[in-house]
Amino acid sequence: MQRVVTAELDLDLGSSVDLIFQITAAQAVPLVSEQLTFTQGDRVYTPTEIVDQSGSRLHRLMGESGRLEVRYEATVDGQAATSRTSDLEAITYLRPSRYCQSDEVFQQARRQFKGLQGHDLIAAVSDFVATSTTYTPGLSHGTDSAVTTLMTGQGVCRDYAHVVIALLRAMDMPARYAACFAPGLQPMDFHAVAEAYLDGAWYVIDGTRLANRRSLVRIATGRDAADCAFLSYHGGYVGLQRMRVDAWVVPDDVEGVEGAARIEVGAADPSADDFVELVQLA
């Protein structure tokens, strides 16, 4: 399956500032082509690329005062190669983290999911979060955590992912956060999902059920949203003037126009995803 992903950010920099971006496909994603540019008038910045232990690619640069335009486009074909998860990594994703306080939701998780393990546990947590949380753009704050979302019953994709992760960790199942591009997502934006570790593999859980998991493209992986922010900065003012994210599946021309349309709709249509089935992030 071939997908095209794009991101455009226009930033207002008030002074010299250290910028760190996570907006590109992760290291293991099979890329056909890719272009990432940072421009400020006639000036073109060359960022330093840093790859973390999970394969997330960070791009760092020192921006100067003025308008900075960031443009990214990539074509992805196929699925990313899976890497072995170390014992240390699995332990890390069992621990509470800033937005996923598994210790604080321990009692609730143990009562609600008592006796469940493996696939049954994943399915139960996914269904609970999907049915008990209302997707509410604009009402969630960047400091909201899994505990906050469980209390309010509302949030956006990052909040859904945090609740899933906290509950699974409380049930002794390693779980992590993944930022991604999501073809067919409405409203279109950077997307966030959870991943659960079972029998040596990571499986995607999208509590929002707003995207087809088979078409997702990984950007970053971490303990929670704090590890996967699309932009972080230090030492100055940064205003986000404009952001546009898009992702779509490229139709397969081999089967003709009608067949291609069916392929594209199916691959990017959330209703075509059986959310009980175990699926790995492509």
N, C-alpha and C positions, 0 to 999 in steps of 0.2 A: 504494500500500500504506500503510495507516494503522497506526501503532504507538503504544503507550503505554509511557512509561518513568518509573520512579520511583527515588528514592534517599532513604534515611532514615539520619541519623547522630546519635548521642547522644554528646556530648563532655563530659568532665570537665575544666574549666579551673582550674588551680591558682592563677592570678593573672591580672592583666591581660596579654593576649597578642595579638599581631598574627596574624590568621588569613587565609589565602588559599585559596579553594576553586576547583576545576575539576570541577564535577559536573553542569553544565547542557549541553544541546545546543549545538553550535557556532553561530556567528552565521549561517551560510548555510543551516542546517537549516530546512525549511519547517514552522513551528509552527502548529497549529490553536489550541492553548491552552497556557499555561504558568503555573506557580505555584512560587515559591521563597520560603521563610520561614526566619528565624532567630529563635528565641524562647528566652527565659531567664526562667521564671516569667511575670510579667505584662509583662515588657519585650520589645519587638519591635525587632530591629536592622534598619537599612536599610544594606545593603552598598554599596560603591562598585564599579561594574562597569568592568572594564578589558578591552579587546579587543586581542589581540596581532596580529602581522602575518599569522598563519595563520588568523585568525578564531576562535581559542579565546577563550572568555569566562571571565575570572577575577573572582571576587567576594571583595572584601576588607573586613574589619571588625576593629575592636578589641574583643575580647571581655573580659568581666570574670569574676572568679572565680565558679565555680558550674557548674551543668549547662546546657549549650547544646544545644537540639534543632534540627536542620536537616532540613527537609523539601522535597523537590522532586518535582514531577509535571508531565509534559508529554505532549501528543498531537502526533505528527508525521504528516504526510500528504504522500507523494510523495518526490521526490529533491531533494537540495540542488543548487543551481546550481554549476557548476564555474567556478573562477577561473583566470586565466592565471598560470602559474608564471614568475617572473622568472629571468633568468640568474643573479642573485646567490643566489636561493633554491636553484636547482639545484646551484650550486657548494657551498653550505652543506651540502647533503645528500649530497655526495660525500666530505666530510671525516670523519676519525675523530671520535668523540665519547666522552663519559665511559664509557658502557656498550656502545658499539659500536666497538671498536678495530679498524677495518678494516685498519690498518697491521700489527697483530699477527697477523691471520689471512690476510694477503696471500698468503703462499706456499702455504698449504693451498688457498685459493680458486683460485689460478692452476693448481695441479696438478689439482684435482678437477673444475673446470668449464672446462678449457682448450678453446678453440674455440667455446664457446657464447655466443650473443648473443640479445638481444631476448626474445621469448616463450619460446624454448627455455631460456634462462638462468633466467628466472623460474620456469618449471615445474620445472627441475632442482633449484634451490635450495629451493623449496617442498617437493618430495618428499624431499630429503635431510634437511631439518630435521624434517619430520613423522615420518620413519621412524627417525631416529637419536636422538631425544629422547623421554624418558618423562615424561608429565605427572604431577608429584608435588607436590600441595598440601602446604604446611607445611614442606617441606625447603629451599625457595629463600629466600635472604636478600635484603634490599633493596639490598645492595651488590654482588650477583652481576652479572657482566657477560657479554657474549657469549663471551669467552675462558673464563670459569668454566663456563658451560653446555656448551661444546664439550668441556671436560675431563671433566665429571661425567656428561653425557648425561641430565640431568634438570632440571626446572624447571616454571614456570607460564607463563601466556600472555606476560608481559613478557619472559621469558627466550627463548622461541621467537622473538618479534619481534626481539629484539636480535641473535640469531644470523643471522636472515634479512637484517637491515639490514647488519650487518658484512660478510657474504659478498658481498652485491650491491655495496656500495661498493668492496670490494676488486676487483671485476670492472668498475669504472668505470661502474656504473649508480646514479644517485641513488636513495636510499631513505630513508624517514622512518618515524616511529612515530606511531600513532594510538590514542588511548584512546576507547572507545565503549561504548554499551549494546548488548547482544546478545540479542535474543529467542531463547528456546530453549536458551540456554547452561546447561550442567550441569557443575559446580555454578554457580549464578547468582552473578554478581559484576560489577564493572566489568571490561571485557575490553580486551585490547590486541592489535593486529595491526600488520603492516608494510605499507608502500605502496612500490611501485616505479614509477619515472618512465620511461615509454617512449612515444616518438612524441608528446610533448606532453600526455600524460595520466597520472594516477596510478591504479595498479591495486592492489587489496587482496590481500595474502598472509596467510593465517591458518595458521601452521604447526601449531597445535593441532588444527585441523579439528573444533573443538567447536561451531562456530556457522555458520549460513548467512550468507554474506557479503552477500547481497542485502537482508537485514533489519537490518543494522547501522546504528546512529545515532551519528554522530561527536560526541565531546565535545571533545577537544583534539588538537593536532598538534604534533610537535616532533622534535628530533634523536633523542631517546630518552626513557626514562621520567623522567629528571630534569626535562624540560620539561612533563610531563603529569601530575604527581602530583595525586590528587584532593584532597589537603590538604597544605599546608605552613604552618609557623608559626614565629614568631620572638619571643623575649623572655620565654618562660614555659613552664610545664608544660601539656601537653595529653594526656589519656587518652581513647582511643577505647573507650567503654563498649559501644556497639552500632552495627552497620551492617547495613542491609538494602537490597539493590539488586534491582530487578525490571524486566522488559521483555517485552512480548508483542505479537503481531500481532493487530489487530482484524479479526474475520471480516467478509467482504463479504456483507451480508444479501440482496443482489440474487439470488444463486443458491440461496437457501434454506439450510436447516440442514445438509444433507449436503454440498452444494457448498461452503458456508462452512467446514465442518470441514476439507475437503481443502485449501482455500486456506491456512488458518491453519497446518496441519501442514506443508505444503510450504514456506511462507515462513520458518518458524522451525526447520525440521528440517535439521541439518547433513548428513544423508545425501542430501538432495535437491540439494546443491550439488556441481557438477562443479568440483573444485578446480584443474583444468588450465585452465579457461576464464578469460579476462581479465574481471574484474569491478571496477567502480568503487564506492567507498564512497558509499552513498546519503546 
